[in-house]
């Protein structure tokens, strides 16, 4: 699990990128901050969930540690694509 932590840090940076693209000074800043914090909390909770599910179900440690990072990396890619499209 500790070998995946550098990937998790890069995933969190990738998740932050779509929120930094906009140049609005007033509109929706608090909502963007709240959404970013909630994504971070969800990522942390999903890491714990997959860790426990992997231990209970006998999944491969690499699979149970890497799955949340891969899912959130895909979500970050979709968010970046959506922001660039606008």
C-alpha positions as a printed NumPy array, in Angstrom:
array([[  0.   ,   0.   ,   0.   ],
       [  2.842,   2.406,   0.729],
       [  4.159,   2.033,  -2.816],
       [  0.922,   3.551,  -4.14 ],
       [  1.09 ,   6.698,  -1.946],
       [  3.192,   8.679,  -4.472],
       [  0.565,   7.884,  -7.105],
       [ -2.143,   9.05 ,  -4.689],
       [ -0.373,  12.384,  -4.26 ],
       [ -0.229,  12.85 ,  -8.03 ],
       [ -3.914,  11.956,  -8.294],
       [ -4.783,  14.622,  -5.726],
       [ -2.789,  17.201,  -7.715],
       [ -4.618,  16.132, -10.884],
       [ -7.943,  16.52 ,  -9.075],
       [ -7.013,  20.06 ,  -8.056],
       [ -6.216,  21.172, -11.618],
       [ -9.805,  21.627, -12.884],
       [-10.598,  23.905,  -9.961],
       [ -7.657,  26.186, -10.738],
       [ -8.433,  26.806, -14.397],
       [-11.211,  29.316, -13.929],
       [-10.429,  32.995, -13.63 ],
       [-13.589,  34.129, -11.872],
       [-12.851,  36.29 ,  -8.897],
       [-16.222,  36.22 ,  -7.198],
       [-18.552,  33.522,  -8.417],
       [-18.561,  30.14 ,  -6.738],
       [-15.158,  30.148,  -5.051],
       [-16.5  ,  28.708,  -1.807],
       [-18.39 ,  26.006,  -3.697],
       [-15.209,  25.028,  -5.562],
       [-13.243,  24.834,  -2.31 ],
       [-15.985,  22.761,  -0.677],
       [-16.142,  20.416,  -3.671],
       [-12.368,  19.965,  -3.64 ],
       [-12.325,  19.196,   0.081],
       [-15.175,  16.716,  -0.301],
       [-13.345,  14.978,  -3.16 ],
       [-10.288,  14.652,  -0.918],
       [-12.371,  13.222,   1.927],
       [-14.109,  10.808,  -0.455],
       [-10.723,   9.688,  -1.8  ],
       [ -9.451,   9.049,   1.728],
       [-12.595,   7.108,   2.655],
       [-12.464,   5.062,  -0.541],
       [ -8.834,   4.153,   0.183],
       [ -9.861,   2.839,   3.602],
       [-12.846,   1.   ,   2.168],
       [-10.808,  -0.763,  -0.508],
       [ -8.127,  -1.608,   2.033],
       [-10.672,  -3.311,   4.279],
       [-12.496,  -4.977,   1.386],
       [ -9.19 ,  -6.301,   0.092],
       [ -8.354,  -7.804,   3.478],
       [-11.802,  -9.336,   3.907],
       [-12.15 , -10.741,   0.39 ],
       [ -8.525, -11.763,  -0.101],
       [ -7.921,  -9.427,  -3.036],
       [ -4.453,  -8.703,  -4.286],
       [ -2.859,  -5.913,  -2.218],
       [ -1.826,  -4.097,  -5.391],
       [ -5.398,  -4.193,  -6.701],
       [ -6.987,  -2.997,  -3.474],
       [ -4.437,  -0.198,  -3.052],
       [ -4.359,   1.007,  -6.655],
       [ -8.067,   0.897,  -7.523],
       [ -9.119,   4.134,  -5.736],
       [ -6.165,   6.002,  -7.235],
       [ -6.976,   4.769, -10.722],
       [-10.673,   5.633, -10.342],
       [ -9.912,   9.147,  -9.152],
       [ -7.274,   9.614, -11.85 ],
       [ -9.929,   8.791, -14.436],
       [-12.312,  11.226, -12.735],
       [ -9.618,  13.915, -12.77 ],
       [ -9.064,  13.304, -16.482],
       [-12.784,  13.673, -17.128],
       [-12.933,  16.883, -15.082],
       [ -9.952,  18.362, -16.927],
       [-11.546,  17.425, -20.255],
       [-14.846,  19.017, -19.16 ],
       [-13.166,  22.256, -18.066],
       [-11.153,  22.487, -21.287],
       [-14.269,  21.868, -23.328],
       [-16.036,  24.869, -21.79 ]])
